[in-house]
Amino acid sequence: MSSAVLLIAHGSRRPEANADLNIAAERLRKRLDGWIVETAYLELAEPTIPRGLERCGERGATRIHMLPYFLSAGSHVADDLRGFRDEFAQRRPELQVQLCPPIGLHPLMTEILLDRLPEAI
């Protein structure tokens, strides 16, 4: 089975904000040897989530992990991303699609916050 990660961000009108997702995806590619890693945006940028899912399938993925680059499970994650997953799964039932939890309150988030604090002081 070939696995893929679709790293999903909200999207921005600012290209430099969207570029962060590409950097994060490249870092994942280096750590996930043999995995397909694609990016997608909920809105305001390309590729869209449906297009990102299709790209994973086109590249040979049989299992796709939708990985939200969101801090919390707000309505975008709880409703919008689930909707995209369900719609895609109906169109492509031969592919397994899993929605991963958002970054949320992962224990390492405290370390990241503490790391960022001195940058503003």
C-alpha positions as a Markdown table, in Angstrom:
| # | Residue | x | y | z |
|---|---|---|---|---|
| 1 | Met | 0.0 | 0.0 | 0.0 |
| 2 | Ser | 1.3 | 3.4 | -1.0 |
| 3 | Ser | 0.7 | 6.1 | 1.6 |
| 4 | Ala | 0.3 | 9.9 | 1.1 |
| 5 | Val | 0.0 | 12.9 | 3.3 |
| 6 | Leu | -2.1 | 15.8 | 2.2 |
| 7 | Leu | -0.9 | 18.7 | 4.3 |
| 8 | Ile | -3.8 | 21.2 | 4.5 |
| 9 | Ala | -3.7 | 24.9 | 5.5 |
| 10 | His | -6.4 | 27.5 | 5.4 |
| 11 | Gly | -4.8 | 29.5 | 2.6 |
| 12 | Ser | -4.0 | 33.2 | 2.3 |
| 13 | Arg | -4.0 | 36.0 | -0.2 |
| 14 | Arg | -0.3 | 36.5 | 0.9 |
| 15 | Pro | 2.0 | 34.2 | -1.1 |
| 16 | Glu | 4.6 | 34.3 | 1.7 |
| 17 | Ala | 2.1 | 32.9 | 4.1 |
| 18 | Asn | 1.2 | 30.1 | 1.7 |
| 19 | Ala | 4.9 | 29.4 | 1.2 |
| 20 | Asp | 5.2 | 28.2 | 4.8 |
| 21 | Leu | 3.1 | 25.2 | 3.9 |
| 22 | Asn | 5.4 | 24.2 | 1.1 |
| 23 | Ile | 8.4 | 24.4 | 3.5 |
| 24 | Ala | 6.6 | 22.3 | 6.0 |
| 25 | Ala | 5.7 | 19.8 | 3.3 |
| 26 | Glu | 9.4 | 19.6 | 2.2 |
| 27 | Arg | 10.4 | 18.9 | 5.8 |
| 28 | Leu | 7.8 | 16.1 | 5.9 |
| 29 | Arg | 9.1 | 14.6 | 2.6 |
| 30 | Lys | 12.6 | 14.4 | 4.1 |
| 31 | Arg | 11.3 | 12.5 | 7.1 |
| 32 | Leu | 8.7 | 10.2 | 5.4 |
| 33 | Asp | 10.8 | 8.2 | 3.1 |
| 34 | Gly | 8.7 | 6.6 | 0.4 |
| 35 | Trp | 5.6 | 8.6 | 1.2 |
| 36 | Ile | 3.8 | 10.9 | -1.2 |
| 37 | Val | 3.5 | 14.4 | 0.3 |
| 38 | Glu | 1.2 | 17.0 | -1.3 |
| 39 | Thr | -0.2 | 20.3 | -0.1 |
| 40 | Ala | -3.7 | 21.9 | -0.4 |
| 41 | Tyr | -5.6 | 24.9 | 0.8 |
| 42 | Leu | -9.1 | 25.3 | 2.1 |
| 43 | Glu | -9.6 | 28.6 | 0.3 |
| 44 | Leu | -7.8 | 31.6 | -1.2 |
| 45 | Ala | -4.9 | 29.6 | -2.7 |
| 46 | Glu | -4.2 | 26.6 | -5.0 |
| 47 | Pro | -4.3 | 23.7 | -5.1 |
| 48 | Thr | -7.7 | 23.1 | -3.5 |
| 49 | Ile | -8.3 | 20.2 | -1.2 |
| 50 | Pro | -10.2 | 18.2 | -3.9 |
| 51 | Arg | -7.3 | 18.7 | -6.3 |
| 52 | Gly | -4.7 | 17.8 | -3.6 |
| 53 | Leu | -6.6 | 14.5 | -2.9 |
| 54 | Glu | -6.7 | 13.8 | -6.6 |
| 55 | Arg | -3.0 | 14.5 | -7.0 |
| 56 | Cys | -2.3 | 11.9 | -4.2 |
| 57 | Gly | -4.3 | 9.3 | -6.1 |
| 58 | Glu | -2.7 | 10.2 | -9.4 |
| 59 | Arg | 0.7 | 9.7 | -7.8 |
| 60 | Gly | -0.3 | 6.2 | -6.8 |
| 61 | Ala | -1.5 | 6.6 | -3.2 |
| 62 | Thr | -3.9 | 4.0 | -2.0 |
| 63 | Arg | -4.1 | 5.5 | 1.5 |
| 64 | Ile | -4.3 | 9.3 | 2.1 |
| 65 | His | -3.8 | 11.0 | 5.4 |
| 66 | Met | -5.4 | 14.4 | 5.4 |
| 67 | Leu | -3.2 | 16.3 | 7.9 |
| 68 | Pro | -4.6 | 19.7 | 9.0 |
| 69 | Tyr | -2.0 | 22.4 | 9.5 |
| 70 | Phe | -4.5 | 24.1 | 11.9 |
| 71 | Leu | -4.2 | 24.8 | 15.6 |
| 72 | Ser | -7.6 | 23.6 | 16.7 |
| 73 | Ala | -10.5 | 21.5 | 15.6 |
| 74 | Gly | -12.8 | 24.4 | 14.7 |
| 75 | Ser | -15.5 | 24.3 | 12.1 |
| 76 | His | -13.0 | 24.1 | 9.2 |
| 77 | Val | -11.6 | 20.9 | 10.6 |
| 78 | Ala | -14.7 | 19.5 | 12.1 |
| 79 | Asp | -17.0 | 20.3 | 9.2 |
| 80 | Asp | -15.3 | 21.4 | 6.1 |
| 81 | Leu | -12.4 | 18.9 | 6.0 |
| 82 | Arg | -14.7 | 16.1 | 6.9 |
| 83 | Gly | -17.0 | 17.1 | 4.1 |
| 84 | Phe | -14.1 | 17.1 | 1.6 |
| 85 | Arg | -13.0 | 13.7 | 2.9 |
| 86 | Asp | -16.5 | 12.2 | 2.7 |
| 87 | Glu | -17.1 | 13.6 | -0.8 |
| 88 | Phe | -13.8 | 12.3 | -2.1 |
| 89 | Ala | -14.3 | 8.9 | -0.5 |
| 90 | Gln | -17.6 | 8.5 | -2.3 |
| 91 | Arg | -16.0 | 9.4 | -5.7 |
| 92 | Arg | -12.9 | 7.2 | -5.1 |
| 93 | Pro | -14.0 | 4.3 | -2.9 |
| 94 | Glu | -10.9 | 2.3 | -3.8 |
| 95 | Leu | -8.8 | 4.8 | -1.8 |
| 96 | Gln | -8.6 | 4.9 | 2.0 |
| 97 | Val | -8.8 | 8.5 | 3.3 |
| 98 | Gln | -8.2 | 9.4 | 6.9 |
| 99 | Leu | -8.6 | 12.8 | 8.5 |
| 100 | Cys | -5.9 | 13.3 | 11.1 |
| 101 | Pro | -6.4 | 15.6 | 14.1 |
| 102 | Pro | -5.1 | 19.2 | 13.9 |
| 103 | Ile | -1.9 | 20.3 | 15.7 |
| 104 | Gly | -4.1 | 21.3 | 18.6 |
| 105 | Leu | -2.9 | 20.9 | 22.2 |
| 106 | His | 0.0 | 18.5 | 21.4 |
| 107 | Pro | 2.4 | 18.5 | 24.3 |
| 108 | Leu | 5.2 | 19.9 | 22.1 |
| 109 | Met | 3.1 | 23.1 | 21.5 |
| 110 | Thr | 4.1 | 24.4 | 24.9 |
| 111 | Glu | 7.7 | 24.0 | 24.0 |
| 112 | Ile | 7.1 | 25.9 | 20.7 |
| 113 | Leu | 5.3 | 28.7 | 22.6 |
| 114 | Leu | 8.2 | 29.0 | 25.1 |
| 115 | Asp | 10.6 | 29.0 | 22.2 |
| 116 | Arg | 8.8 | 31.8 | 20.5 |
| 117 | Leu | 8.4 | 34.0 | 23.6 |
| 118 | Pro | 12.0 | 35.3 | 23.7 |
| 119 | Glu | 11.7 | 36.3 | 20.0 |
| 120 | Ala | 9.3 | 39.1 | 21.0 |
| 121 | Ile | 11.1 | 40.2 | 24.2 |
